[in-house]
Amino acid sequence: MAKRLFIAIPFSDSVVKKLAEYGNSYNSNAINWTEENNLHITAHFLGNVDENLIPIIDQTLNKLISARRRFILNYNKILLAPPGRTPNMLWAVFFPSQEFSALCNLVSSALGNIVNNRDHNQPIPHITLCRFKNGFAANRVRVKQIKLDNILVSKCQLIESNLTPNGPIYKILFEYNLNG
């Protein structure tokens, strides 16, 4: 049986709280806000993966991530996303980071042969805050800026995503600590 998987970077409760307050500052039924417990930064999306491969993925990630050093992601701004395309989301974006790119590329390379899925895009460190509902014009949204703490990247998580009509339900399968 296939499971929909991705590797996420979690962050502090204070950042989650600040982002939830930000979402509450908008009053629109045309926006689907990301549930607080689903807020994360995606390091790599694996897609649908045969569940028999999960132990190999776990071993690979444990080895790779524990060898990496912790690092900081510096917050930049809120923007309409994705960049270069018709916007259908709001992202909290962080400045480009060599450490983040190296982590994403290493994971993509190592797991690409296992799950036959390599992400060749330059990773943009971001948190998806919301998605706009069908046909909602993003140009009607006045993007408000906030002050947000930088994020210490100290761990990653392998997450299973179950899509439901009411939104995704995430289940943390494994957690991996970066080296202090």
C-alpha positions as CSV (number, residue, x, y, z in Angstrom):
1,M,0.0,0.0,0.0
2,A,1.3,3.5,-0.9
3,K,1.6,6.3,1.7
4,R,1.9,10.0,0.8
5,L,5.1,11.2,2.5
6,F,7.3,14.3,3.0
7,I,10.1,15.5,5.1
8,A,9.3,18.5,7.3
9,I,11.1,20.9,9.5
10,P,9.1,21.8,12.6
11,F,9.5,25.0,14.6
12,S,8.7,26.5,18.0
13,D,5.2,26.9,19.5
14,S,5.9,30.7,19.6
15,V,6.2,30.8,15.8
16,V,3.1,28.7,15.4
17,K,1.2,31.0,17.7
18,K,2.3,34.1,15.8
19,L,1.3,32.6,12.5
20,A,-2.1,31.6,13.9
21,E,-2.6,35.2,15.1
22,Y,-1.7,36.4,11.6
23,G,-4.3,34.2,10.0
24,N,-6.9,35.4,12.4
25,S,-6.2,39.0,11.3
26,Y,-7.8,38.2,7.9
27,N,-11.6,38.0,7.6
28,S,-12.4,36.0,4.4
29,N,-14.3,32.8,3.7
30,A,-12.3,32.6,0.4
31,I,-9.1,31.5,2.2
32,N,-8.3,28.1,3.6
33,W,-5.8,28.6,6.4
34,T,-3.3,25.9,7.3
35,E,-4.2,24.2,10.5
36,E,-1.8,25.2,13.3
37,N,-0.6,21.6,13.9
38,N,0.1,21.3,10.1
39,L,2.4,24.3,9.8
40,H,5.9,23.3,8.8
41,I,8.7,23.9,6.3
42,T,9.0,21.2,3.6
43,A,12.5,19.9,3.1
44,H,11.4,17.3,0.5
45,F,8.2,15.9,-0.9
46,L,8.4,12.2,-1.6
47,G,4.9,11.7,-2.9
48,N,3.2,8.2,-2.9
49,V,5.6,5.7,-1.6
50,D,5.2,1.9,-1.1
51,E,5.0,1.4,2.7
52,N,7.5,-1.4,2.5
53,L,10.2,1.2,1.6
54,I,9.6,3.2,4.8
55,P,12.2,1.3,6.9
56,I,14.8,2.0,4.3
57,I,13.8,5.6,4.1
58,D,14.0,5.9,7.9
59,Q,17.5,4.3,8.1
60,T,18.7,6.6,5.3
61,L,17.2,9.8,6.8
62,N,18.5,8.9,10.3
63,K,22.1,8.5,9.0
64,L,22.0,11.6,6.8
65,I,20.2,14.1,9.1
66,S,22.1,13.1,12.3
67,A,25.4,13.9,10.4
68,R,24.2,17.5,9.6
69,R,24.7,20.5,11.9
70,R,21.9,22.6,13.3
71,F,21.4,25.9,11.5
72,I,19.2,29.1,11.5
73,L,16.7,30.1,8.9
74,N,16.3,33.9,8.9
75,Y,12.8,35.2,8.3
76,N,12.3,37.5,5.3
77,K,8.6,38.3,4.6
78,I,5.1,37.2,3.8
79,L,4.4,37.0,0.0
80,L,1.9,35.7,-2.5
81,A,3.1,32.4,-3.9
82,P,4.3,30.5,-5.7
83,P,6.8,33.0,-7.1
84,G,6.7,33.3,-10.9
85,R,3.2,31.7,-11.2
86,T,-0.3,32.7,-10.7
87,P,-0.5,33.1,-6.9
88,N,-2.8,30.8,-5.0
89,M,-1.2,30.8,-1.6
90,L,0.4,33.0,1.1
91,W,3.9,32.0,2.2
92,A,6.1,33.1,5.1
93,V,9.4,33.1,3.3
94,F,12.9,32.8,4.8
95,F,16.1,34.1,3.2
96,P,18.0,31.6,1.0
97,S,20.2,29.4,3.1
98,Q,23.2,27.3,2.0
99,E,22.5,24.9,4.9
100,F,18.9,24.5,4.0
101,S,19.7,23.9,0.3
102,A,22.4,21.4,1.1
103,L,20.0,19.5,3.4
104,C,17.3,19.4,0.8
105,N,19.6,18.4,-2.0
106,L,21.3,15.7,0.1
107,V,17.9,14.2,1.1
108,S,16.7,14.4,-2.5
109,S,19.8,12.7,-3.9
110,A,19.8,10.0,-1.2
111,L,16.1,9.2,-1.4
112,G,15.7,9.7,-5.2
113,N,17.0,6.2,-5.9
114,I,14.8,4.6,-3.3
115,V,11.5,6.3,-4.2
116,N,12.3,7.4,-7.8
117,N,11.4,11.0,-7.0
118,R,14.0,13.7,-7.2
119,D,13.1,17.3,-6.6
120,H,15.3,19.3,-9.0
121,N,13.9,22.7,-8.1
122,Q,16.0,25.1,-6.0
123,P,14.4,24.8,-2.6
124,I,12.7,27.9,-1.2
125,P,12.5,27.8,2.6
126,H,8.9,28.7,3.4
127,I,5.8,28.0,5.4
128,T,2.5,27.7,3.5
129,L,0.1,29.8,5.5
130,C,-3.0,29.4,3.4
131,R,-4.5,28.5,0.0
132,F,-7.1,30.6,-1.8
133,K,-10.3,28.9,-2.6
134,N,-11.6,28.2,-6.1
135,G,-11.3,31.2,-8.3
136,F,-10.4,33.6,-5.5
137,A,-8.2,36.3,-6.9
138,A,-5.1,36.7,-4.9
139,N,-4.8,40.3,-6.1
140,R,-7.8,41.0,-3.8
141,V,-5.6,40.2,-0.8
142,R,-3.7,43.0,0.9
143,V,-0.6,41.1,2.2
144,K,0.1,42.2,5.7
145,Q,3.7,41.9,7.0
146,I,4.6,40.6,10.5
147,K,7.7,40.3,12.6
148,L,8.5,36.6,13.0
149,D,11.3,34.9,14.9
150,N,14.1,33.2,13.0
151,I,13.9,29.4,13.1
152,L,16.5,27.1,14.6
153,V,16.5,24.0,12.5
154,S,17.3,21.2,15.0
155,K,15.3,18.3,13.7
156,C,13.4,16.9,10.7
157,Q,10.3,14.7,10.6
158,L,9.1,12.0,8.2
159,I,5.4,12.7,7.9
160,E,2.5,10.8,6.3
161,S,-0.2,13.0,4.8
162,N,-3.7,11.7,4.4
163,L,-5.8,13.9,2.2
164,T,-9.4,14.3,3.3
165,P,-12.2,16.6,2.1
166,N,-11.7,18.7,5.2
167,G,-7.9,19.0,4.6
168,P,-4.8,17.0,5.1
169,I,-4.2,15.0,8.3
170,Y,-0.5,14.6,9.2
171,K,1.0,11.8,11.2
172,I,4.7,12.0,12.3
173,L,6.3,8.6,11.5
174,F,9.8,9.4,12.6
175,E,11.8,12.3,13.9
176,Y,15.5,13.0,13.3
177,N,17.8,15.3,15.3
178,L,20.5,17.4,13.6
179,N,23.8,17.4,15.3
180,G,24.3,20.1,18.0
